[in-house]
């Protein structure tokens, strides 16, 4: 691979395989209803204009964000 460049398709494939949450992460209200879905926690952090570390903390510890939202991984495609 020395001196060669990965195609965008290959880069996308590597990103998806590296992703900890293959179906994405979501913002849920306190009743458990899905509000928004994102490919990964970095996109969620950009949407909320916060650090990805902050999103990870709330996601991994099941904490309530801004007194009204949970961040959770999407478990299956049918929960949408």
TORKE-909171 format. One line per field, with one value per residue (C-alpha): x, y, z; residue number from 1; residue in three letters. Coordinates in Angstrom, 3 decimals, decimal comma. Example, Ala and Ser with C-alpha at 12.3 -4.5 7.8 and 13.67 -1.06 7.14 Angstrom:
<nugus>
xx	12,300 / 13,670
yy	-4,500 / -1,060
zz	7,800 / 7,140
k	1 / 2
r	ALA / SER
</nugus>
This chain:
<nugus>
xx	0,000 / 2,998 / 2,322 / -1,242 / -4,473 / -7,681 / -10,795 / -13,739 / -15,726 / -12,992 / -12,741 / -16,515 / -16,325 / -13,505 / -15,440 / -18,509 / -16,506 / -14,734 / -17,994 / -18,844 / -22,573 / -23,210 / -26,871 / -26,092 / -27,008 / -30,136 / -31,516 / -34,451 / -36,878 / -37,518 / -40,391 / -38,045 / -39,280 / -36,660 / -36,233 / -33,207 / -30,872 / -27,173 / -24,543 / -22,215 / -21,583 / -19,321 / -22,205 / -24,425 / -21,807 / -21,566 / -25,355 / -25,507 / -22,296 / -20,700 / -17,583 / -17,681 / -16,285 / -19,389 / -21,656 / -19,687 / -20,041 / -23,818 / -24,122 / -22,043 / -23,436 / -27,096 / -27,263 / -29,962 / -28,732 / -30,154 / -32,788 / -34,801 / -32,855 / -31,040 / -28,392 / -28,655 / -27,412 / -30,004 / -30,557 / -32,496 / -33,931 / -37,487 / -37,249 / -37,516
yy	0,000 / 2,317 / 5,348 / 4,297 / 5,981 / 4,281 / 5,004 / 6,769 / 3,532 / 1,667 / 4,437 / 4,262 / 0,475 / 0,804 / 3,465 / 1,233 / -1,759 / 0,320 / 1,784 / 0,575 / 0,949 / -0,581 / 0,514 / 3,989 / 5,969 / 7,913 / 10,686 / 9,407 / 11,320 / 10,240 / 7,974 / 6,055 / 7,492 / 7,966 / 11,622 / 11,533 / 8,867 / 9,314 / 7,065 / 7,382 / 9,383 / 11,850 / 12,943 / 13,232 / 15,415 / 17,685 / 18,005 / 19,070 / 21,143 / 19,309 / 17,176 / 13,550 / 12,717 / 14,272 / 12,218 / 9,082 / 9,751 / 10,142 / 7,187 / 4,735 / 5,698 / 6,026 / 9,589 / 12,162 / 14,982 / 18,479 / 17,034 / 15,669 / 13,269 / 9,945 / 8,879 / 5,190 / 2,815 / 1,682 / -2,000 / -3,124 / -1,632 / -2,321 / -0,012 / 3,007
zz	0,000 / 0,212 / -1,981 / -2,791 / -1,730 / -0,599 / -2,622 / -0,930 / -1,132 / 0,745 / 3,340 / 3,951 / 4,339 / 6,904 / 8,833 / 9,063 / 10,260 / 12,887 / 14,191 / 17,717 / 16,985 / 13,538 / 13,403 / 14,731 / 17,813 / 18,589 / 20,707 / 22,755 / 24,949 / 28,543 / 27,446 / 25,129 / 21,814 / 19,105 / 18,143 / 15,800 / 14,464 / 13,589 / 12,002 / 15,012 / 18,147 / 16,299 / 14,047 / 17,124 / 18,827 / 15,771 / 15,654 / 19,306 / 19,058 / 21,990 / 22,384 / 21,251 / 24,708 / 26,259 / 24,003 / 24,845 / 28,577 / 28,337 / 25,953 / 28,004 / 31,419 / 30,390 / 31,726 / 30,975 / 28,735 / 29,247 / 31,626 / 28,707 / 26,424 / 26,463 / 23,967 / 23,148 / 20,472 / 17,932 / 18,682 / 15,610 / 12,451 / 13,615 / 16,636 / 14,339
k	1 / 2 / 3 / 4 / 5 / 6 / 7 / 8 / 9 / 10 / 11 / 12 / 13 / 14 / 15 / 16 / 17 / 18 / 19 / 20 / 21 / 22 / 23 / 24 / 25 / 26 / 27 / 28 / 29 / 30 / 31 / 32 / 33 / 34 / 35 / 36 / 37 / 38 / 39 / 40 / 41 / 42 / 43 / 44 / 45 / 46 / 47 / 48 / 49 / 50 / 51 / 52 / 53 / 54 / 55 / 56 / 57 / 58 / 59 / 60 / 61 / 62 / 63 / 64 / 65 / 66 / 67 / 68 / 69 / 70 / 71 / 72 / 73 / 74 / 75 / 76 / 77 / 78 / 79 / 80
r	UNK / UNK / UNK / UNK / UNK / UNK / UNK / UNK / UNK / UNK / UNK / UNK / UNK / UNK / UNK / UNK / UNK / UNK / UNK / UNK / UNK / UNK / UNK / UNK / UNK / UNK / UNK / UNK / UNK / UNK / UNK / UNK / UNK / UNK / UNK / UNK / UNK / UNK / UNK / UNK / UNK / UNK / UNK / UNK / UNK / UNK / UNK / UNK / UNK / UNK / UNK / UNK / UNK / UNK / UNK / UNK / UNK / UNK / UNK / UNK / UNK / UNK / UNK / UNK / UNK / UNK / UNK / UNK / UNK / UNK / UNK / UNK / UNK / UNK / UNK / UNK / UNK / UNK / UNK / UNK
</nugus>
